[in-house]
């Protein structure tokens, strides 16, 4: 199918570059615009991809400095404080996806959507690894008749190099958010970072000391499952694969508690694993969201609305792509 270029704002960063690579692998003919802070760096990425162009974004310009050229979708990989990409996309009825905001930064984006809710699809892509956590949790939750609690632990290998944009995101979130969001006894609560700290077990059973994190996954999962207790924590250390002598990886540990169809207590543990680390796992979600938003996957493009990633992604297709990329959703022993 013929499609206008997809604009990747921050496309020369690590996650942007991996997303562009994933799109190119699945869709060789789709034109890409690599928006970067440095024209030479963006050009280097564009040249390696083929059928791609490097552009410098002007965040103060209504047209981002792009003129009236047609754009199919906009994906933003850094903190866009001015919401330049969203304003540009929403004004033109173009699909928009951003992955760098925090849960406390949602209001300005919602406000723009509310002025013209029928203008374009907007995805709040702040879920941990952009769909990996929620899709996996909701898949595992199918075995339950009722979910009472969800505990999520994200393990980042200490050799993970997320790039400057990722480092800026975490520094900003830590500075602005001194408290941590959780769900407790059917209520949303804010805990001090000390009180939100916890320990979870990695895939290989190693205990990981973790800090609480205000992930938007908590709000989405609570809305879907009705779970009364949900916590999210991030730990940095040696991933299970590297502890076994292999390369670094990333892990998302998920523990569910509730009842089954026979009203008997049920508890299960699961893990999302990707051998390449956090960046390529994130790129899977972003690239598949762009495919779904624009109709590149062969289905009608996503209708205007405000979405979480798990509402846009086809869960079975996502897990199949994860397996294709060397990752997996596994069930772990409770022992």
ROLO-674693 format. One line per 10 residues: number of its first residue (from 1); their letters; for each residue z, y, x of C-alpha. Coordinates in nm, 3 decimals. Example, Ala and Ser with C-alpha at 12.3 -4.5 7.8 and 13.67 -1.06 7.14 Angstrom:
BEGIN
1> AS> 0.780 -0.450 1.230 | 0.714 -0.106 1.367
END
This chain:
BEGIN
1> XXXXXXXXXX> 0.000 0.000 0.000 | -0.066 0.358 0.111 | 0.247 0.568 0.158 | 0.334 0.913 0.291 | 0.537 0.932 0.614 | 0.907 0.846 0.612 | 1.121 1.110 0.783 | 1.401 0.979 1.004 | 1.629 1.271 1.089 | 1.804 1.161 1.406
11> XXXXXXXXXX> 1.542 0.891 1.452 | 1.564 0.910 1.829 | 1.931 0.802 1.829 | 2.027 0.437 1.862 | 2.061 0.350 1.493 | 1.761 0.565 1.401 | 1.550 0.398 1.669 | 1.654 0.049 1.557 | 1.582 0.139 1.194 | 1.236 0.263 1.289
21> XXXXXXXXXX> 1.177 -0.057 1.483 | 1.288 -0.268 1.183 | 1.057 -0.076 0.951 | 0.768 -0.112 1.191 | 0.826 -0.486 1.217 | 0.814 -0.532 0.841 | 0.556 -0.262 0.766 | 0.317 -0.206 1.060 | 0.107 0.056 0.881 | 0.379 0.284 0.743
31> XXXXXXXXXX> 0.372 0.626 0.915 | 0.703 0.752 1.051 | 0.828 1.097 1.150 | 1.090 1.079 1.425 | 1.308 1.387 1.390 | 1.520 1.452 1.697 | 1.711 1.722 1.879 | 1.491 1.669 2.183 | 1.113 1.663 2.139 | 1.051 1.454 2.455
41> XXXXXXXXXX> 1.306 1.191 2.347 | 1.165 1.178 1.995 | 0.815 1.154 2.138 | 0.921 0.862 2.355 | 1.042 0.673 2.047 | 0.732 0.767 1.846 | 0.495 0.657 2.122 | 0.667 0.320 2.153 | 0.640 0.259 1.777 | 0.282 0.362 1.717
51> XXXXXXXXXX> 0.166 0.539 1.398 | 0.465 0.771 1.442 | 0.502 1.139 1.520 | 0.785 1.329 1.688 | 0.906 1.638 1.504 | 1.183 1.890 1.567 | 1.383 1.967 1.252 | 1.477 2.326 1.172 | 1.792 2.287 0.956 | 1.783 2.656 0.856
61> XXXXXXXXXX> 1.432 2.638 0.715 | 1.381 2.544 0.350 | 1.096 2.316 0.455 | 1.280 2.188 0.766 | 0.990 2.330 0.967 | 0.758 2.063 0.828 | 0.547 2.287 0.607 | 0.398 2.132 0.295 | 0.319 1.792 0.440 | 0.394 1.500 0.205
71> XXXXXXXXXX> 0.706 1.291 0.275 | 0.794 0.959 0.105 | 1.167 0.945 0.188 | 1.430 1.106 0.409 | 1.695 0.915 0.605 | 1.962 1.107 0.797 | 2.148 0.947 1.089 | 2.385 1.229 1.188 | 2.634 1.462 1.020 | 2.411 1.708 0.834
81> XXXXXXXXXX> 2.671 1.979 0.765 | 2.420 2.208 0.597 | 2.287 1.922 0.382 | 1.945 2.041 0.493 | 1.786 1.699 0.452 | 1.935 1.647 0.105 | 1.832 1.991 -0.020 | 1.481 1.939 0.114 | 1.448 1.596 -0.047 | 1.613 1.684 -0.379
91> XXXXXXXXXX> 1.401 1.995 -0.427 | 1.085 1.788 -0.379 | 1.196 1.481 -0.574 | 1.206 1.266 -0.260 | 1.443 0.973 -0.204 | 1.733 1.055 0.030 | 1.975 0.837 0.228 | 2.252 0.957 0.459 | 2.489 0.732 0.655 | 2.718 0.966 0.850
101> XXXXXXXXXX> 2.937 1.143 0.595 | 3.295 1.048 0.520 | 3.448 0.975 0.182 | 3.597 1.327 0.174 | 3.251 1.482 0.219 | 3.100 1.334 -0.095 | 3.156 1.634 -0.327 | 2.875 1.862 -0.197 | 2.621 1.580 -0.225 | 2.735 1.489 -0.575
111> XXXXXXXXXX> 2.716 1.856 -0.676 | 2.352 1.879 -0.568 | 2.268 1.562 -0.759 | 2.443 1.686 -1.074 | 2.224 1.996 -1.097 | 1.912 1.779 -1.137 | 2.018 1.416 -1.183 | 1.663 1.314 -1.270 | 1.506 1.462 -0.956 | 1.525 1.177 -0.703
121> XXXXXXXXXX> 1.729 0.876 -0.590 | 2.017 0.967 -0.358 | 2.205 0.694 -0.171 | 2.556 0.755 -0.040 | 2.510 0.528 0.258 | 2.859 0.558 0.405 | 2.957 0.198 0.338 | 3.057 0.017 0.656 | 2.732 -0.100 0.817 | 2.540 0.038 0.516
131> XXXXXXXXXX> 2.570 -0.251 0.272 | 2.679 -0.533 0.501 | 3.041 -0.519 0.385 | 2.988 -0.469 0.012 | 2.697 -0.713 -0.028 | 2.894 -0.983 0.156 | 3.215 -0.916 -0.038 | 3.041 -0.918 -0.376 | 2.859 -1.238 -0.283 | 3.186 -1.410 -0.189
141> XXXXXXXXXX> 3.352 -1.273 -0.504 | 3.122 -1.478 -0.729 | 3.354 -1.777 -0.683 | 3.637 -1.584 -0.852 | 3.707 -1.523 -1.219 | 3.933 -1.236 -1.118 | 3.981 -1.054 -0.787 | 4.333 -0.925 -0.721 | 4.312 -0.814 -0.360 | 4.050 -0.747 -0.095
151> XXXXXXXXXX> 4.134 -0.707 0.273 | 3.856 -0.601 0.507 | 3.881 -0.589 0.886 | 3.593 -0.458 1.097 | 3.589 -0.565 1.461 | 3.391 -0.346 1.700 | 3.336 -0.492 2.044 | 3.466 -0.254 2.309 | 3.132 -0.282 2.486 | 2.953 -0.141 2.181
161> XXXXXXXXXX> 2.758 0.172 2.266 | 2.698 0.362 1.941 | 2.545 0.675 2.089 | 2.662 1.038 2.067 | 2.606 1.074 1.691 | 2.837 0.781 1.617 | 3.101 0.917 1.853 | 3.079 1.257 1.680 | 3.121 1.092 1.340 | 3.438 0.907 1.437
171> XXXXXXXXXX> 3.587 1.213 1.608 | 3.518 1.426 1.301 | 3.659 1.170 1.060 | 3.974 1.122 1.267 | 4.030 1.498 1.291 | 3.974 1.587 0.926 | 4.135 1.278 0.773 | 4.495 1.241 0.900 | 4.568 1.004 0.609 | 4.400 0.677 0.515
181> XXXXXXXXXX> 4.274 0.579 0.169 | 4.376 0.244 0.021 | 4.419 0.089 -0.320 | 4.764 -0.040 -0.404 | 4.896 -0.179 -0.732 | 4.590 -0.046 -0.922 | 4.624 0.307 -0.780 | 4.447 0.496 -0.504 | 4.698 0.599 -0.237 | 4.688 0.792 0.088
191> XXXXXXXXXX> 4.888 0.646 0.374 | 4.970 0.778 0.716 | 4.768 0.621 0.995 | 5.081 0.448 1.120 | 5.158 0.298 0.779 | 4.793 0.194 0.733 | 4.783 -0.004 1.057 | 4.759 -0.380 1.028 | 4.648 -0.698 1.199 | 4.361 -0.929 1.106
201> XXXXXXXXXX> 4.213 -1.242 1.259 | 3.871 -1.245 1.420 | 3.619 -1.522 1.357 | 3.772 -1.731 1.634 | 4.124 -1.674 1.498 | 4.234 -1.416 1.756 | 4.474 -1.155 1.617 | 4.324 -0.804 1.622 | 4.540 -0.492 1.599 | 4.365 -0.249 1.367
211> XXXXXXXXXX> 4.394 0.102 1.227 | 4.338 0.192 0.862 | 4.006 0.355 0.777 | 3.905 0.558 0.470 | 3.585 0.373 0.390 | 3.393 0.447 0.072 | 3.362 0.067 0.037 | 3.712 0.079 -0.115 | 3.601 0.293 -0.409 | 3.284 0.095 -0.473
221> XXXXXXXXXX> 3.449 -0.246 -0.455 | 3.735 -0.135 -0.679 | 3.488 -0.014 -0.941 | 3.291 -0.340 -0.938 | 3.567 -0.600 -0.901 | 3.868 -0.427 -1.053 | 4.081 -0.540 -0.758 | 4.427 -0.384 -0.768 | 4.478 -0.389 -0.391 | 4.211 -0.306 -0.132
231> XXXXXXXXXX> 4.257 -0.219 0.234 | 4.008 -0.147 0.511 | 4.091 -0.147 0.881 | 3.897 -0.116 1.206 | 3.991 -0.286 1.531 | 3.829 -0.248 1.872 | 3.839 -0.528 2.126 | 3.656 -0.835 2.250 | 3.436 -0.993 1.985 | 3.460 -1.368 1.925
241> XXXXXXXXXX> 3.117 -1.431 2.078 | 3.201 -1.248 2.399 | 3.537 -1.425 2.417 | 3.336 -1.749 2.413 | 3.123 -1.632 2.706 | 2.826 -1.500 2.509 | 2.701 -1.146 2.446 | 2.893 -0.891 2.239 | 2.861 -0.899 1.861 | 3.008 -0.730 1.558
251> XXXXXXXXXX> 3.227 -0.892 1.292 | 3.341 -0.794 0.944 | 3.630 -1.008 0.819 | 3.680 -1.033 0.443 | 3.979 -1.192 0.267 | 3.983 -1.228 -0.110 | 4.270 -1.329 -0.338 | 4.257 -1.393 -0.712 | 4.204 -1.672 -0.963 | 3.918 -1.914 -1.033
261> XXXXXXXXXX> 3.751 -2.007 -1.361 | 4.034 -2.254 -1.437 | 4.293 -1.976 -1.397 | 4.421 -2.134 -1.075 | 4.509 -1.924 -0.769 | 4.216 -1.886 -0.528 | 4.198 -1.737 -0.182 | 3.907 -1.729 0.062 | 3.810 -1.582 0.400 | 3.462 -1.484 0.509
271> XXXXXXXXXX> 3.292 -1.304 0.793 | 2.971 -1.113 0.845 | 2.845 -1.174 1.197 | 2.561 -1.010 1.386 | 2.489 -1.107 1.748 | 2.345 -0.768 1.840 | 2.643 -0.557 1.745 | 2.704 -0.280 1.493 | 2.388 -0.074 1.547 | 2.128 -0.341 1.459
281> XXXXXXXXXX> 2.337 -0.457 1.162 | 2.342 -0.100 1.033 | 1.967 -0.073 1.088 | 1.906 -0.373 0.860 | 2.071 -0.197 0.568 | 1.904 0.138 0.629 | 1.557 -0.008 0.670 | 1.591 -0.225 0.358 | 1.717 0.071 0.156 | 1.413 0.274 0.261
291> XXXXXXXXXX> 1.189 -0.017 0.160 | 1.357 -0.039 -0.180 | 1.367 0.338 -0.242 | 0.996 0.380 -0.170 | 0.872 0.053 -0.317 | 0.760 -0.081 0.020 | 0.909 -0.417 -0.080 | 0.641 -0.453 -0.347 | 0.861 -0.359 -0.643 | 0.865 -0.028 -0.832
301> XXXXXXXXXX> 1.033 0.252 -0.637 | 1.397 0.322 -0.720 | 1.448 0.553 -1.015 | 1.632 0.887 -0.975 | 2.007 0.854 -0.965 | 2.314 0.851 -0.741 | 2.375 0.514 -0.576 | 2.586 0.312 -0.339 | 2.380 0.087 -0.108 | 2.495 -0.233 -0.283
311> XXXXXXXXXX> 2.346 -0.098 -0.609 | 2.001 -0.053 -0.453 | 1.977 -0.353 -0.222 | 1.869 -0.695 -0.344 | 2.168 -0.900 -0.226 | 1.981 -1.226 -0.175 | 1.702 -1.049 0.013 | 1.958 -0.868 0.229 | 2.135 -1.190 0.328 | 1.799 -1.352 0.404
321> XXXXXXXXXX> 1.706 -1.061 0.632 | 2.046 -1.088 0.799 | 1.981 -1.456 0.875 | 1.631 -1.371 0.996 | 1.785 -1.121 1.238 | 2.024 -1.382 1.380 | 2.330 -1.289 1.175 | 2.511 -1.473 0.900 | 2.768 -1.458 0.623 | 3.011 -1.741 0.690
331> XXXXX> 3.311 -1.893 0.515 | 3.619 -1.927 0.736 | 3.916 -2.156 0.728 | 4.236 -2.023 0.572 | 4.449 -2.198 0.832
END
